[in-house]
Amino acid sequence: MFLKKRKLTYLPVYKAEHWFRHRGVWISVIWGKEENDHRYEVKEQLTLKIFTTNPGFVRILLQDAKRVYGPDDDDMVYICSPNSYNEYWQVSSSRRKRPLESIILEPEIKDVVLDDAKDFLENEKWYLDRGIPYRRGYLLYGVPGSGKTSLIHLLAGELNLHIYVIPLAKKGLDDSSLSNLMAELPKRCIALMKDIDAAFKGSGKCLGIAGSEEPEDDENDKNKDKDKVDPEPSSGEGCILFATTNRLAALDDALCRPGRMDVHVEFQNASKWQAKKLFGCFFPSTSKFLGDEDDKVAGAVPKHWQPKATSRFATVPLTDEEAEQYAEQFSEVIPERMFSIATLQGLLLSHKNKPWDAIEASKVWVKQQLEKHEASAKEEGQKGQKQKEEEQKKTEGKCKRDCHQR
Ligand SMILES: Nc1ncnc2c1ncn2[C@@H]1O[C@H](COP(=O)(O)OP(=O)(O)OP(=O)(O)O)[C@@H](O)[C@H]1O
C-alpha cells in the first residue's frame, strides 16, 4: 500500500558505474561531483555513456526523461535567480500558473498590459525594421499588496515566459556580474526588478544618466558600481522588463522615461468592484464552483454536492443569486480604495467557510479600522498644531529679544 502511493526512485552509488537499457540501447551512468573554484559550491554531475550509432537518441532519451520525471511545463511558471556567486541563472522556484480570473484588476489594466506585451512579442520585425531597440519596459507602481507581482506572474503564465528576478540589492552583485547575467538572459523572457526605488536609491542620479551624486557613506560606495546599472541594458533584446515600486515619487524621471519604462501602470487600494469580485472568488455559487452548466441554468444545488467543513469554499451551497447578493453586501461594507486587496484577502481567509460570517466580521473590522484611522489622524493633527504653536512661540521670543536689543 505504501509502495502504491510513492513513486520509486533510483539513486546510483556515488562514483560507481551502473548500466541500464533504454529502448534497447545500453547506457552507463556515473554520479559524481565536479570540483569548483569555490570551496563551498559543488556541482553535481551525471555522466552518461550511450552505446548507439543513432545521434538522435540523446534527444529521445531527454524527452522520455522529461515526460516521466519533469514537471509539466505547460502548467508552471519558472522563477530564475542568479546562483550564490552571481555567475549564472538557475531555476529557484516554480509556481502553478494563475487563472486569468484570479487576478482582480480592472480590464483597462489587466487586458491593456497583456495585449501590449503580446503585441510586443509578435512584432520583433517591426522593431528591427525601424532600428528601434527590441525591448519593452513596464513600471508597475502603487500601494503594497495591490497585485503588481501577481499580474507579472499571470503574464508569465499567459505568455509562457520564465521570470528572471534581478536582485539589485543582493550582496556581491557588482556591475560586471550583473552585466554578464543580463547578457545571459534568454531572448524571450520576463526580467523583474522588484522594489526598484530601494535598489536605485532615489536615483537616475546614481545611474550615470542624470549627473553624478557623490555617495554618502561606505555602504553606498560599495554599491556604486551596481547603482550605475542601466535598466535599459544593451543586452536583453526581446526581453520584457518589469520594475515595481511602492514609491513612484522616489524615482528619478530619467529612470522612468520611455525606452526604459515604456508603460506606467498605477495600482491602487481595492475598489468596491474589486472587493465584490474577491468575495466571489472566496464564495462562488455552487454551479460556478462545480463548473456545471446544467446546474447554473437550474440555479439548483446538485445532489452530489457535499459541503465540507474544511472546504476553501462556503460550507453551504449557494445559488447564483445568493452568491451575487452576499458579494454585493460585502462590497457595500468595504470603503472605496481604502484597503489593499491583500488585506481584504487576509480578512476573508479568516472567515472562509461562511459568507455571512465573513460579512458580519468585515463590518466590525472596518469599523475598528476607521476608528484607528480617525485616532491617528487626530494625533497627527494635534502633533502638527503643537509644532506650530512651538514655532510661533520661538518666533515671538526671537522678536521680543530683537526689539529689546534695539
Ligand atoms: N488584484 C489582485 N487580485 C487578486 N489577488 C490579489 C490582488 N492584489 C493582491 N492580491 C493578493 O495579495 C497578495 C499580495 O499580492 P502581490 O504580491 O501581487 O502585491 P504587490 O502589489 O506586488 O505587493 P508589494 O508592492 O508589497 O510587492 C497575493 O496573495 C495576491 O494573491
Ligand as a Chemical Component Dictionary entry (heavy atoms), coordinates in Angstrom:
data_LIG
# 
_chem_comp.id                   LIG 
_chem_comp.type                 NON-POLYMER 
_chem_comp.pdbx_formal_charge   0 
_chem_comp.three_letter_code    LIG 
# 
loop_
_chem_comp_atom.comp_id 
_chem_comp_atom.atom_id 
_chem_comp_atom.alt_atom_id 
_chem_comp_atom.type_symbol 
_chem_comp_atom.charge 
_chem_comp_atom.model_Cartn_x 
_chem_comp_atom.model_Cartn_y 
_chem_comp_atom.model_Cartn_z 
_chem_comp_atom.pdbx_ordinal 
LIG N1  N1  N 0 -5.624 42.498 -7.720 1  
LIG C1  C1  C 0 -5.469 41.340 -7.076 2  
LIG N2  N2  N 0 -6.156 40.242 -7.446 3  
LIG C2  C2  C 0 -6.012 39.072 -6.786 4  
LIG N3  N3  N 0 -5.213 38.904 -5.727 5  
LIG C3  C3  C 0 -4.502 39.962 -5.316 6  
LIG C4  C4  C 0 -4.583 41.226 -5.967 7  
LIG N4  N4  N 0 -3.780 42.081 -5.330 8  
LIG C5  C5  C 0 -3.190 41.391 -4.355 9  
LIG N5  N5  N 0 -3.612 40.122 -4.336 10 
LIG C6  C6  C 0 -3.198 39.067 -3.405 11 
LIG O1  O1  O 0 -2.455 39.712 -2.376 12 
LIG C7  C7  C 0 -1.186 39.102 -2.182 13 
LIG C8  C8  C 0 -0.064 40.092 -2.487 14 
LIG O2  O2  O 0 -0.158 40.491 -3.840 15 
LIG P1  P1  P 0 1.078  40.990 -4.702 16 
LIG O3  O3  O 0 2.346  40.379 -4.190 17 
LIG O4  O4  O 0 0.751  40.794 -6.124 18 
LIG O5  O5  O 0 1.086  42.529 -4.334 19 
LIG P2  P2  P 0 2.133  43.643 -4.752 20 
LIG O6  O6  O 0 1.346  44.814 -5.251 21 
LIG O7  O7  O 0 3.169  43.100 -5.651 22 
LIG O8  O8  O 0 2.755  43.987 -3.327 23 
LIG P3  P3  P 0 4.165  44.655 -2.967 24 
LIG O9  O9  O 0 4.181  46.034 -3.561 25 
LIG O10 O10 O 0 4.153  44.685 -1.475 26 
LIG O11 O11 O 0 5.231  43.754 -3.538 27 
LIG C9  C9  C 0 -1.169 37.882 -3.073 28 
LIG O12 O12 O 0 -1.519 36.782 -2.277 29 
LIG C10 C10 C 0 -2.235 38.113 -4.100 30 
LIG O13 O13 O 0 -2.874 36.918 -4.447 31 
# 
loop_
_chem_comp_bond.comp_id 
_chem_comp_bond.atom_id_1 
_chem_comp_bond.atom_id_2 
_chem_comp_bond.value_order 
_chem_comp_bond.pdbx_ordinal 
LIG N1  C1  SING 1  
LIG C1  N2  SING 2  
LIG C1  C4  DOUB 3  
LIG N2  C2  DOUB 4  
LIG C2  N3  SING 5  
LIG N3  C3  DOUB 6  
LIG C3  C4  SING 7  
LIG C3  N5  SING 8  
LIG C4  N4  SING 9  
LIG N4  C5  DOUB 10 
LIG C5  N5  SING 11 
LIG N5  C6  SING 12 
LIG C6  O1  SING 13 
LIG C6  C10 SING 14 
LIG O1  C7  SING 15 
LIG C7  C8  SING 16 
LIG C7  C9  SING 17 
LIG C8  O2  SING 18 
LIG O2  P1  SING 19 
LIG P1  O3  DOUB 20 
LIG P1  O4  SING 21 
LIG P1  O5  SING 22 
LIG O5  P2  SING 23 
LIG P2  O6  DOUB 24 
LIG P2  O7  SING 25 
LIG P2  O8  SING 26 
LIG O8  P3  SING 27 
LIG P3  O9  DOUB 28 
LIG P3  O10 SING 29 
LIG P3  O11 SING 30 
LIG C9  O12 SING 31 
LIG C9  C10 SING 32 
LIG C10 O13 SING 33 
# 
